[in-house]
Amino acid sequence: MPNIKNILIFLTLSSFLILPCNADVYRYIDKYGRVIFTDKPEHKGYKKLVRTWKGWVEQKKPQNFDWVGHQKRYDTIIRGTAKTYKLPYTLLHAIITVESWYNPNAVSQAGAIGLMQLMPETAKRYGVINRRDVKENISGGSHYLSDLLIMFDNDIRLALAAYNAGENAVKKYENTVPPYKETQNYIKKVLKYYKKYQQTMI
């Protein structure tokens, strides 16, 4: 006899996968541990998910996590790495804020890890052995961002789009921001914090 739990998971995932491609996706975990996905949340218990090439993630400020304290703790490393790769340190701060809220143990459903949410392939490409190591993670993510800026003629929006959706997605749409709502929102969020940090960080 089929396992009821497996059936529920299958039905849940099936309904999730056939949602309209442009629909917002929300996730709710009920008191029995069942995961429900929908594009029409019925109450505030549903959490919005964001689709990236790193998988579906819930972008929100972590609860009971001193992200501001971690921001200050890692600031010296971020500034030093930014100088190494000739990047604005405020831009790195903005990306890290949106990617992980400065949580070095952050993990996406697709397996992206650390402050700058590095996938295994990206980490290997840039010689990152331990993705949870703050210095290695920031160095690998910064090196990748630097290469993306060179690749897309220092267009920050395209570099951010590539960091979020993958460089091939940007190339697929002839070096324009892909028509993915999630990527477009990602760019807006990063640029919002970039502007804020330019004004507040000295």
N, C-alpha and C positions, 0 to 999 in steps of 0.2 A: 504494500500500500504506500502511495507517495507520501513523503513527509510534508505535513501541512505548512511548516515553517518555510520549506523550500518553495512551495507553491506561492505563498504570500510574497516571498522575495521576488520570484519570477514575475508575478503579476504586477508588482510594484515597479520593477525595472522595465517591464514591457510598456506600461502606461507612461513611464518617464521617457522612454526612448522615442515614442511616437508623438511627443508634444511638438507643436509647430516650431520650426527652427528659429523664428524670431520672438518666441514667447519667453517671458521671464519664467524662471524655474525656482520653485520654493520647496524646502524640505521640512518635514515635521516628524518627530519621533514620539510616538504615543506612549502611554504608561506601560504597555506590554512590550515595548522595545521595537515595535514595527515601524519601519521607515516608509513615509508616504511622500511622494513627489507630486506636485501639481503646478499649473500655471495660474490657478485661481485660489489663493489662500483663503481659508474660511475664518481664520482668527490670527491673533498676533503671535501664536506659537510657531507659525511657519517662518523659516529663515530663508532669505534669498540667497541663491547660489550664483556664482559667476563662473562661466566656462572659459578656460584658457587652454593652451596647448599642454599645460601641466596637469590638466584635469579639472573637475568641478570643485570649486572651493567656496567656503562661506567667508566672505570678507567683512570682518567686523573687528572692533577693538576687543582684545581678549579680556575676559573677566578675571579679576583678582591677579592681574599681571602688571607689574610696574614698568610699563613700556617707556614712560618718560625717564625713569631712572636708568633703564638700559640704553636709552638714546644718549644720555650723558656719558654713560660708562664706555660706550663704543665710539664716541665722537672722535677721540684722538686717532684711533685706528682708521676710521672712515676718512678723516682729513688726510692722513698720511698716504692711504691707498689712492685717494683721488689725485693727490699730487703726482704719484708714480705714473698714473695713466692719463694725466692731464685732463681731468674731469672736474666739474664743479662739485665740491663736497656737498653742497646743498641739494644737488640733483641725486646723489647717492642716498642721502638721507631721505629724500622724497620717495625714491623707489623702495627702500627698505621699509619705510612706514607702510606703504600700500601692500607690499609683498608679505610682510611677516609681523609688523608692529614690533620689530626688534627682538623677536623670540628666536633664539638660535636653534631651538628644537622644533620649530614649526615644520609640519609635514603636510603636503597636499595629498589628495586621494590618489593622484597619479605617481606619487613618490618624490616630488620636488621637496628639497630639504634646506633648512637654514634661513638666515637673514635675507638672502637674495634669491631664495627658492630655486636652487640649482637642481636640474635633472641629472641623472647619472651620466648621460651622454655629454652634457655640457661640462660637468665636473671633470670627466676624463679628458675632454678636449683641452681643458686649461690646467691640467695637472693638479686638480684638487683631490686629495686622498680622503680627507675627512670633511664631509660637507657640513658637519655640525661645528667644526672649528671656526670660530668667528673670523680670524685673520684669513684663513684659506678661502672661506666662503665669500667674503667681501672681495678678496683679490680675484677670484675666479669670475664672479659676477661683474666686477668692474672691468676686467680684461675683455669680457664678452661685450659689454656695453660700449667700450672703446672701439672694438672692431666693428660693431654695428653702426656707430656714428661714422666711421671711415667708409663703410660699405654704402651708406645712404647719404653721403656728402654732408655730414654734420647736421642733418635734419633731425632734430630731437624727437619730433612726433613720429617719424618713421622708425627711428631707433627704438623708441618705446613700444611701438606697435609690434616690431620684430621681437623684442624682449618678451612681450606678452603672448603673441600669437605664433611666433616662430618666423625666422627670416624668410623662409620659403613662401609663407602666406603673403608677405609684403611683395615679394617678387612676382607671385602669381597674379596679383592685381596691379602689375606694371608700376611698381614702386609708389604705391599709394596706400593709405591706411585701409586695411581690409574692412568690408562692410559688416563687421561683427559688432553688435551692440556692446558686448562685454569688453572688447578691445578698445572701442571708442570711449567707454566709461573709464577704463583703466588709464588711458592717456589723460583724460580730464582730471582724474584724482591725483595722478603724479604731478601734473603741471600745477595743480592747485597748491599742493604742499611745497613744490619747488619755489613758487612765488612767495609763499608764506615764509619759508626758511630763508630765502634771500633777504627778507625784511627783518627777520628776528634773530638769525644766527650771525654771530660776529666771528 
